[in-house]
Structure formats: structure tokens, C-alpha cells
């Protein structure tokens, strides 16, 4: 029985080490994905503002300029709305995380 007792002592330590390594890898992955997402958001936001300034500088007729500006404004608004919306994989109560809050959009979808 000496081998079994030794294995029982080693396995919890091994599980603890693997857990720490996995948690660290998952945390690093989430940090990288978050920074990439923020970087993409800033690039898109800057691009939309640049387009707005280009439309304002051009000599388009006023009606056409207003249509273009309203479209760009709508895209910018939806970009900010998407950023503020929490990510939810499933809206059902048992599938939600403990502290996950629903946005009004998700409540109305239910």
C-alpha cells in the first residue's frame, strides 16, 4: 500500500500546480484578447472620426453631407453601444455566472 499512499500525496500537489499554470495561461490569454479588442475599437473609432472630418471638409451639397454624417454618427453610436454591452453566452438563469448582470437589451430579448 506504500505506492497508493505516495500517489495520494502527489496527486493533490500535481493538481494544484496544473491549476495554477492553467489559471495563469487563461489570465494571460484574456489580457491579450482584451488589449487587442480595445486596440481594434480605438482604431475603428479614430477611422470613423476621420471620415466625419473628411465629409465636413468636402464640398458636397448640404443634403448629401447630412446623410453621410448621419450614417457615420449611427455607426459610431452602434460601436459604442456594442462596447458597453456585456457578453452573455446564454440568458437562462442556470447558465449565468454568479455576478453577471444583464443589459436591458438581453432582458427585452427574453
Buried (B, 14 or more C-beta within 10 A) or exposed (E): EEEEEEEEEEEEEEEEEEEEEEEEEEEEEEEEEEEEEEEEBEEEBEEBEEBBEEBEEEEBEEEEBEEBBEEBEEBBEEEEEEEEEEEBEEEEEEEBEEEEEBEEEBEEEE
